């Protein structure tokens, strides 16, 4: 493709947060489009905390005649403070801008990676409001969100609680000690595997869910203990969350992915490092985003309310999202027009050569057929 493209910075106010004292708008992003044209259809991509302003697909889809708003809520780089209802209100700011200022007639939600469940929650709330609001102002802000016209899940997880729990190291015995260890559940002890037998896998998955539940119970207790004090919340850390058995043993749910690898490199080193999802949270953020019991960031209930045309694209070489996830997303959609595509590539489509262009062709072709 040789089509010239242009991009413009978009900074907008939030219905729930003030402009920063230094001048920054809470809602920010970059709008990519064909130079000199106002596209009829545009994509919007947002993540829980990753900056999507310069999303890797933006220039590719702009070259193919589409608008692409790489959009950030105020939680970009601030995962520890995330609240779902506030994020949905700020995604709505971007959708309205596309329709009212960019002149777009059709909006496609692009739910990439962790953003898959987030954008599913947005569309779900826009057609059938069910998200519990954190206050009356937030309830008003998400009561009438503008719905999108199509939905794309790209290399998407099933939800924040699911992905964190699947990656958790359940051998942690003391949440205040990053080195605490139950040897019987240690995934990096050769005595346990790999290969990991069926019994170990079952015990491991059960212990992962149990760890998530314990943290949830502790968070509820801590919030109760804060009642009547000067504080309404507190920060805490969650250690060791790069320990999905599929990252360690390529025989567990086999695929063409790079063996013994995760998004942060070698799994044991990543697991004992300081960079991870969910590594720091407030009590309220844990309950809003990470808890299996209370989070509204699970994709399943939201997918069941998506009836617009939907495309699910899975990267077969992904080390953190698996084919079972893609099938679950596809099968969970309420849309009668739904398509599942399994394509070569890693999570970010940096390989094989040309993978990003091929994915852009796939998405653009699917979208054009529904214009």
DAGI-V76792 format. One record per residue. N is the residue number from 0. SS is DSSP state (H for helix, E for strand, - for the rest). Layout:
# DAGI-V76792
n=N ss=SS
n=N ss=SS
This chain:
# DAGI-V76792
n=0 ss=-
n=1 ss=-
n=2 ss=-
n=3 ss=-
n=4 ss=E
n=5 ss=E
n=6 ss=E
n=7 ss=E
n=8 ss=E
n=9 ss=E
n=10 ss=E
n=11 ss=E
n=12 ss=-
n=13 ss=-
n=14 ss=-
n=15 ss=-
n=16 ss=-
n=17 ss=-
n=18 ss=-
n=19 ss=-
n=20 ss=-
n=21 ss=-
n=22 ss=-
n=23 ss=-
n=24 ss=-
n=25 ss=-
n=26 ss=E
n=27 ss=E
n=28 ss=E
n=29 ss=E
n=30 ss=E
n=31 ss=E
n=32 ss=E
n=33 ss=E
n=34 ss=-
n=35 ss=-
n=36 ss=-
n=37 ss=-
n=38 ss=-
n=39 ss=-
n=40 ss=E
n=41 ss=E
n=42 ss=E
n=43 ss=E
n=44 ss=E
n=45 ss=-
n=46 ss=-
n=47 ss=-
n=48 ss=-
n=49 ss=-
n=50 ss=-
n=51 ss=-
n=52 ss=-
n=53 ss=-
n=54 ss=-
n=55 ss=-
n=56 ss=-
n=57 ss=H
n=58 ss=H
n=59 ss=H
n=60 ss=H
n=61 ss=H
n=62 ss=H
n=63 ss=-
n=64 ss=-
n=65 ss=-
n=66 ss=E
n=67 ss=E
n=68 ss=E
n=69 ss=E
n=70 ss=E
n=71 ss=E
n=72 ss=-
n=73 ss=-
n=74 ss=-
n=75 ss=-
n=76 ss=-
n=77 ss=-
n=78 ss=H
n=79 ss=H
n=80 ss=H
n=81 ss=-
n=82 ss=-
n=83 ss=H
n=84 ss=H
n=85 ss=H
n=86 ss=H
n=87 ss=H
n=88 ss=H
n=89 ss=H
n=90 ss=H
n=91 ss=H
n=92 ss=H
n=93 ss=H
n=94 ss=H
n=95 ss=H
n=96 ss=H
n=97 ss=H
n=98 ss=H
n=99 ss=H
n=100 ss=-
n=101 ss=-
n=102 ss=-
n=103 ss=-
n=104 ss=-
n=105 ss=E
n=106 ss=E
n=107 ss=E
n=108 ss=E
n=109 ss=E
n=110 ss=E
n=111 ss=E
n=112 ss=-
n=113 ss=-
n=114 ss=H
n=115 ss=H
n=116 ss=H
n=117 ss=H
n=118 ss=H
n=119 ss=H
n=120 ss=H
n=121 ss=H
n=122 ss=H
n=123 ss=H
n=124 ss=H
n=125 ss=H
n=126 ss=H
n=127 ss=-
n=128 ss=-
n=129 ss=-
n=130 ss=-
n=131 ss=-
n=132 ss=-
n=133 ss=-
n=134 ss=-
n=135 ss=H
n=136 ss=H
n=137 ss=H
n=138 ss=H
n=139 ss=H
n=140 ss=H
n=141 ss=-
n=142 ss=-
n=143 ss=-
n=144 ss=-
n=145 ss=-
n=146 ss=-
n=147 ss=-
n=148 ss=-
n=149 ss=E
n=150 ss=E
n=151 ss=E
n=152 ss=E
n=153 ss=E
n=154 ss=-
n=155 ss=-
n=156 ss=-
n=157 ss=-
n=158 ss=E
n=159 ss=H
n=160 ss=H
n=161 ss=H
n=162 ss=H
n=163 ss=H
n=164 ss=H
n=165 ss=H
n=166 ss=H
n=167 ss=-
n=168 ss=-
n=169 ss=-
n=170 ss=-
n=171 ss=-
n=172 ss=-
n=173 ss=-
n=174 ss=-
n=175 ss=-
n=176 ss=-
n=177 ss=-
n=178 ss=-
n=179 ss=-
n=180 ss=-
n=181 ss=-
n=182 ss=H
n=183 ss=H
n=184 ss=H
n=185 ss=-
n=186 ss=-
n=187 ss=-
n=188 ss=-
n=189 ss=-
n=190 ss=-
n=191 ss=-
n=192 ss=-
n=193 ss=-
n=194 ss=-
n=195 ss=-
n=196 ss=-
n=197 ss=H
n=198 ss=H
n=199 ss=H
n=200 ss=H
n=201 ss=H
n=202 ss=H
n=203 ss=H
n=204 ss=H
n=205 ss=H
n=206 ss=H
n=207 ss=H
n=208 ss=H
n=209 ss=H
n=210 ss=H
n=211 ss=H
n=212 ss=H
n=213 ss=H
n=214 ss=H
n=215 ss=H
n=216 ss=H
n=217 ss=H
n=218 ss=H
n=219 ss=H
n=220 ss=H
n=221 ss=H
n=222 ss=H
n=223 ss=H
n=224 ss=H
n=225 ss=H
n=226 ss=-
n=227 ss=-
n=228 ss=-
n=229 ss=-
n=230 ss=-
n=231 ss=-
n=232 ss=-
n=233 ss=-
n=234 ss=E
n=235 ss=E
n=236 ss=E
n=237 ss=-
n=238 ss=-
n=239 ss=-
n=240 ss=-
n=241 ss=-
n=242 ss=-
n=243 ss=-
n=244 ss=H
n=245 ss=H
n=246 ss=H
n=247 ss=H
n=248 ss=-
n=249 ss=-
n=250 ss=-
n=251 ss=-
n=252 ss=-
n=253 ss=-
n=254 ss=-
n=255 ss=-
n=256 ss=-
n=257 ss=-
n=258 ss=-
n=259 ss=-
n=260 ss=-
n=261 ss=E
n=262 ss=-
n=263 ss=-
n=264 ss=E
n=265 ss=-
n=266 ss=H
n=267 ss=H
n=268 ss=H
n=269 ss=H
n=270 ss=H
n=271 ss=-
n=272 ss=-
n=273 ss=-
n=274 ss=-
n=275 ss=-
n=276 ss=-
n=277 ss=-
n=278 ss=-
n=279 ss=E
n=280 ss=E
n=281 ss=E
n=282 ss=H
n=283 ss=H
n=284 ss=H
n=285 ss=H
n=286 ss=H
n=287 ss=H
n=288 ss=H
n=289 ss=H
n=290 ss=-
n=291 ss=-
n=292 ss=-
n=293 ss=-
n=294 ss=-
n=295 ss=-
n=296 ss=-
n=297 ss=E
n=298 ss=H
n=299 ss=H
n=300 ss=H
n=301 ss=H
n=302 ss=H
n=303 ss=-
n=304 ss=-
n=305 ss=-
n=306 ss=-
n=307 ss=-
n=308 ss=E
n=309 ss=E
n=310 ss=E
n=311 ss=E
n=312 ss=E
n=313 ss=E
n=314 ss=E
n=315 ss=-
n=316 ss=-
n=317 ss=-
n=318 ss=-
n=319 ss=-
n=320 ss=-
n=321 ss=-
n=322 ss=H
n=323 ss=H
n=324 ss=H
n=325 ss=H
n=326 ss=H
n=327 ss=H
n=328 ss=H
n=329 ss=H
n=330 ss=H
n=331 ss=H
n=332 ss=-
n=333 ss=-
n=334 ss=-
n=335 ss=-
n=336 ss=-
n=337 ss=E
n=338 ss=E
n=339 ss=E
n=340 ss=E
n=341 ss=E
n=342 ss=E
n=343 ss=-
n=344 ss=-
n=345 ss=-
n=346 ss=-
n=347 ss=-
n=348 ss=-
n=349 ss=-
n=350 ss=-
n=351 ss=-
n=352 ss=-
n=353 ss=-
n=354 ss=H
n=355 ss=H
n=356 ss=H
n=357 ss=H
n=358 ss=H
n=359 ss=H
n=360 ss=H
n=361 ss=H
n=362 ss=H
n=363 ss=H
n=364 ss=H
n=365 ss=H
n=366 ss=H
n=367 ss=H
n=368 ss=-
n=369 ss=-
n=370 ss=-
